[in-house]
Amino acid sequence: MRKYIIASIVCVFVVITVAAYGASSSLDFLTSEKFVINGADKRLSVINYNGHAYVPLRFVAEQMAADVYFREDKRTTYIQQYSVKFDERILTPVPSVAYEKKTESGIVWMQEIPLLDGNACWTDCFKPYTWPSPASEIIKQAEYPPVAVKPESDIVITYPKGMKPLMLEITMVSESDAGKKEGKAVPLDGNRLHLPKQPGRYTISINANWDQGQARSIFAIDVK
């Protein structure tokens, strides 16, 4: 009889505790939330506590183009974010474009190349999307000053971590052919574009495609 009385007291205590907890807070372990991070749809099961959504730190960090790691010896979590650029109008990812410069002494550094917005279509565009203006015409209208580079040098094209396009096409057209055609596709060696040996002015387009849409970035170089 004593055992039944103790069990009944424990059950009453649990019920009272749960009731008291429920009166002061709300906890849901099974909430599935949809996130739109930098234009990309993500879904993850989260903890909903008192109206606040709690998600794994790694999930958020990686979606924001960052690395996260924990050092046991220092009991410290580190978050390192990469440089991220977006088109200010529609938040499409913008690539980082730089060319490799070498001095006669052998010092190498990457010189950033400024880009022109060559039009973009995001989330509500019709596919296939056609660019309204030739890249060479945009360069001319913007009075873009071409960047001087050496023959057969390399240009490095990279996107923020986790935001690399599903399809990436690079087109290049020389100044003499600008009025005749938009440009021919040129291959990438990894993330490197090998420039031609032939001197001249070239307009280069970076055409990128994601599930959400497309974007084009444009720049011009003088090979000399």
Kinemage of the C-alpha trace (Angstrom):
@kinemage 1
@onewidth
@group {chain A} dominant
@subgroup {mainchain}
@vectorlist {calphas} color= white
{ca met a 1} P 0.000 0.000 0.000
{ca arg a 2} L 2.912 2.299 0.821
{ca lys a 3} L 4.356 1.815 -2.713
{ca tyr a 4} L 1.080 2.866 -4.345
{ca ile a 5} L 0.904 6.001 -2.184
{ca ile a 6} L 4.501 6.986 -3.131
{ca ala a 7} L 3.793 6.349 -6.819
{ca ser a 8} L 0.671 8.488 -6.672
{ca ile a 9} L 2.592 11.344 -5.039
{ca val a 10} L 5.298 11.160 -7.752
{ca cys a 11} L 2.671 11.232 -10.531
{ca val a 12} L 0.946 14.235 -8.974
{ca phe a 13} L 4.309 16.000 -8.652
{ca val a 14} L 5.138 15.391 -12.352
{ca val a 15} L 1.731 16.652 -13.473
{ca ile a 16} L 2.062 19.771 -11.335
{ca thr a 17} L 5.594 20.389 -12.622
{ca val a 18} L 4.552 20.040 -16.297
{ca ala a 19} L 1.533 22.262 -15.701
{ca ala a 20} L 3.667 24.903 -14.000
{ca tyr a 21} L 6.221 24.758 -16.825
{ca gly a 22} L 3.513 25.075 -19.456
{ca ala a 23} L 2.059 28.089 -17.707
{ca ser a 24} L 5.359 29.981 -17.884
{ca ser a 25} L 6.967 28.841 -21.147
{ca ser a 26} L 6.385 27.106 -24.449
{ca leu a 27} L 8.696 24.482 -25.952
{ca asp a 28} L 8.294 22.703 -29.296
{ca phe a 29} L 11.004 20.279 -30.440
{ca leu a 30} L 9.310 19.291 -33.685
{ca thr a 31} L 8.848 22.613 -35.438
{ca ser a 32} L 9.924 22.539 -39.089
{ca glu a 33} L 10.802 25.968 -40.382
{ca lys a 34} L 11.562 27.302 -43.841
{ca phe a 35} L 14.433 29.746 -44.208
{ca val a 36} L 15.352 31.951 -47.175
{ca ile a 37} L 19.050 32.755 -46.821
{ca asn a 38} L 20.608 34.972 -49.475
{ca gly a 39} L 17.791 34.053 -51.836
{ca ala a 40} L 18.086 30.270 -51.373
{ca asp a 41} L 15.308 28.214 -49.757
{ca lys a 42} L 16.370 26.075 -46.801
{ca arg a 43} L 14.318 23.888 -44.457
{ca leu a 44} L 15.370 22.529 -41.087
{ca ser a 45} L 13.735 21.144 -37.970
{ca val a 46} L 14.253 23.632 -35.162
{ca ile a 47} L 13.438 24.101 -31.485
{ca asn a 48} L 10.766 26.722 -30.856
{ca tyr a 49} L 11.175 28.051 -27.323
{ca asn a 50} L 8.974 30.906 -26.139
{ca gly a 51} L 8.504 32.123 -29.688
{ca his a 52} L 12.218 32.021 -30.562
{ca ala a 53} L 13.570 29.611 -33.189
{ca tyr a 54} L 16.796 27.823 -32.208
{ca val a 55} L 18.855 26.203 -34.970
{ca pro a 56} L 22.342 24.627 -35.080
{ca leu a 57} L 25.095 27.229 -35.220
{ca arg a 58} L 26.850 25.334 -38.023
{ca phe a 59} L 23.719 25.444 -40.191
{ca val a 60} L 23.455 29.228 -39.945
{ca ala a 61} L 27.202 29.822 -40.340
{ca glu a 62} L 27.567 27.679 -43.440
{ca gln a 63} L 24.533 29.252 -45.088
{ca met a 64} L 26.096 32.665 -44.484
{ca ala a 65} L 29.352 31.660 -46.225
{ca ala a 66} L 31.279 31.035 -43.014
{ca asp a 67} L 33.271 28.231 -41.448
{ca val a 68} L 32.577 27.206 -37.847
{ca tyr a 69} L 34.709 24.988 -35.645
{ca phe a 70} L 35.219 24.271 -31.958
{ca arg a 71} L 38.545 24.020 -30.108
{ca glu a 72} L 38.284 21.697 -27.156
{ca asp a 73} L 41.514 22.944 -25.558
{ca lys a 74} L 40.224 26.543 -25.439
{ca arg a 75} L 36.532 25.701 -25.056
{ca thr a 76} L 35.905 28.263 -27.787
{ca thr a 77} L 33.760 28.255 -30.936
{ca tyr a 78} L 35.229 30.089 -33.932
{ca ile a 79} L 33.206 31.528 -36.828
{ca gln a 80} L 35.110 32.791 -39.869
{ca gln a 81} L 33.058 34.514 -42.548
{ca tyr a 82} L 34.204 34.960 -46.130
{ca ser a 83} L 33.793 38.102 -48.186
{ca val a 84} L 30.268 38.126 -49.602
{ca lys a 85} L 28.919 40.587 -52.152
{ca phe a 86} L 25.401 40.834 -53.485
{ca asp a 87} L 23.686 42.801 -56.198
{ca glu a 88} L 22.057 45.627 -54.201
{ca arg a 89} L 18.809 45.430 -56.189
{ca ile a 90} L 17.985 41.741 -56.097
{ca leu a 91} L 20.650 40.177 -53.850
{ca thr a 92} L 22.225 37.895 -56.429
{ca pro a 93} L 25.706 36.653 -55.437
{ca val a 94} L 28.498 38.677 -57.043
{ca pro a 95} L 31.783 36.913 -57.861
{ca ser a 96} L 35.203 38.026 -56.782
{ca val a 97} L 37.382 38.587 -59.861
{ca ala a 98} L 41.117 39.231 -59.655
{ca tyr a 99} L 44.137 38.801 -61.859
{ca glu a 100} L 47.470 37.396 -60.833
{ca lys a 101} L 50.260 39.945 -60.857
{ca lys a 102} L 53.901 38.971 -60.675
{ca thr a 103} L 56.907 41.203 -60.157
{ca glu a 104} L 60.330 40.529 -61.623
{ca ser a 105} L 61.483 39.521 -58.141
{ca gly a 106} L 58.845 36.771 -58.053
{ca ile a 107} L 56.318 38.363 -55.695
{ca val a 108} L 52.744 37.367 -56.565
{ca trp a 109} L 49.522 39.066 -55.495
{ca met a 110} L 45.918 39.195 -56.637
{ca gln a 111} L 44.634 42.525 -57.981
{ca glu a 112} L 40.840 42.877 -57.825
{ca ile a 113} L 39.021 43.771 -61.045
{ca pro a 114} L 35.914 46.002 -60.764
{ca leu a 115} L 32.737 44.550 -62.287
{ca leu a 116} L 29.757 46.048 -64.046
{ca asp a 117} L 26.238 44.770 -63.420
{ca gly a 118} L 25.224 43.187 -66.715
{ca asn a 119} L 21.550 42.685 -65.748
{ca ala a 120} L 20.086 39.919 -63.617
{ca cys a 121} L 16.865 37.995 -63.135
{ca trp a 122} L 15.982 36.494 -59.749
{ca thr a 123} L 13.065 34.359 -58.466
{ca asp a 124} L 10.373 35.727 -60.815
{ca cys a 125} L 12.128 35.608 -64.178
{ca phe a 126} L 11.110 33.744 -67.296
{ca lys a 127} L 13.486 31.057 -68.509
{ca pro a 128} L 15.397 30.949 -70.721
{ca tyr a 129} L 16.379 34.534 -69.929
{ca thr a 130} L 18.066 36.615 -72.631
{ca trp a 131} L 20.337 39.534 -71.817
{ca pro a 132} L 18.814 42.791 -73.109
{ca ser a 133} L 22.122 44.459 -74.080
{ca pro a 134} L 25.442 43.172 -75.448
{ca ala a 135} L 28.266 43.283 -72.909
{ca ser a 136} L 30.424 45.423 -75.196
{ca glu a 137} L 27.647 48.017 -75.410
{ca ile a 138} L 27.318 48.183 -71.608
{ca ile a 139} L 31.093 48.650 -71.295
{ca lys a 140} L 30.957 51.505 -73.803
{ca gln a 141} L 27.979 53.242 -72.199
{ca ala a 142} L 29.534 53.036 -68.735
{ca glu a 143} L 32.863 54.386 -70.030
{ca tyr a 144} L 34.509 51.495 -68.215
{ca pro a 145} L 38.324 51.807 -68.106
{ca pro a 146} L 39.830 48.443 -69.140
{ca val a 147} L 42.289 46.829 -66.759
{ca ala a 148} L 45.795 46.358 -68.164
{ca val a 149} L 47.047 42.764 -67.941
{ca lys a 150} L 49.956 40.845 -69.365
{ca pro a 151} L 49.501 38.293 -72.173
{ca glu a 152} L 48.748 34.732 -71.047
{ca ser a 153} L 48.180 35.784 -67.453
{ca asp a 154} L 45.436 34.302 -65.289
{ca ile a 155} L 42.200 35.739 -63.942
{ca val a 156} L 40.687 34.026 -60.902
{ca ile a 157} L 36.882 33.938 -60.567
{ca thr a 158} L 35.376 32.797 -57.265
{ca tyr a 159} L 31.955 32.905 -55.607
{ca pro a 160} L 31.168 33.004 -51.883
{ca lys a 161} L 31.192 29.665 -50.117
{ca gly a 162} L 27.971 27.763 -50.704
{ca met a 163} L 26.816 30.156 -53.442
{ca lys a 164} L 28.598 28.752 -56.481
{ca pro a 165} L 26.334 28.785 -59.560
{ca leu a 166} L 24.876 25.569 -60.918
{ca met a 167} L 26.088 26.629 -64.358
{ca leu a 168} L 28.844 29.100 -65.176
{ca glu a 169} L 29.766 30.325 -68.663
{ca ile a 170} L 32.496 32.802 -69.499
{ca thr a 171} L 32.369 34.605 -72.831
{ca met a 172} L 35.036 36.842 -74.301
{ca val a 173} L 35.007 39.099 -77.341
{ca ser a 174} L 37.759 41.286 -78.763
{ca glu a 175} L 37.187 44.937 -79.541
{ca ser a 176} L 37.485 44.288 -83.281
{ca asp a 177} L 34.664 41.712 -83.125
{ca ala a 178} L 32.440 43.542 -80.625
{ca gly a 179} L 30.052 44.814 -83.278
{ca lys a 180} L 29.772 41.437 -84.982
{ca lys a 181} L 29.061 39.028 -82.138
{ca glu a 182} L 28.547 38.868 -78.385
{ca gly a 183} L 31.525 36.650 -77.754
{ca lys a 184} L 32.547 33.016 -77.670
{ca ala a 185} L 32.551 30.766 -74.615
{ca val a 186} L 36.004 30.186 -73.142
{ca pro a 187} L 36.841 27.324 -70.736
{ca leu a 188} L 37.860 27.720 -67.115
{ca asp a 189} L 40.729 25.787 -65.588
{ca gly a 190} L 39.202 25.239 -62.178
{ca asn a 191} L 38.436 28.821 -61.218
{ca arg a 192} L 41.093 30.310 -63.507
{ca leu a 193} L 40.605 31.982 -66.871
{ca his a 194} L 43.719 31.874 -69.036
{ca leu a 195} L 44.008 35.065 -71.075
{ca pro a 196} L 45.105 35.067 -74.707
{ca lys a 197} L 48.603 35.818 -75.959
{ca gln a 198} L 47.275 38.135 -78.659
{ca pro a 199} L 47.362 41.804 -77.525
{ca gly a 200} L 44.120 43.758 -77.669
{ca arg a 201} L 41.064 44.895 -75.755
{ca tyr a 202} L 38.635 42.210 -74.631
{ca thr a 203} L 35.193 42.329 -73.035
{ca ile a 204} L 34.482 39.423 -70.698
{ca ser a 205} L 31.075 38.312 -69.398
{ca ile a 206} L 30.482 36.014 -66.441
{ca asn a 207} L 27.113 34.344 -66.970
{ca ala a 208} L 25.892 32.481 -63.878
{ca asn a 209} L 22.788 30.355 -63.312
{ca trp a 210} L 21.148 29.227 -60.060
{ca asp a 211} L 17.798 27.627 -59.367
{ca gln a 212} L 16.523 31.089 -58.379
{ca gly a 213} L 17.636 32.862 -61.554
{ca gln a 214} L 20.558 34.245 -63.513
{ca ala a 215} L 23.091 37.040 -63.267
{ca arg a 216} L 25.744 38.511 -65.498
{ca ser a 217} L 28.859 40.445 -64.502
{ca ile a 218} L 31.002 42.279 -67.061
{ca phe a 219} L 34.510 43.683 -67.190
{ca ala a 220} L 37.086 44.650 -69.823
{ca ile a 221} L 40.834 44.118 -70.083
{ca asp a 222} L 43.697 45.386 -72.199
{ca val a 223} L 46.180 42.613 -72.967
{ca lys a 224} L 49.504 44.299 -73.556
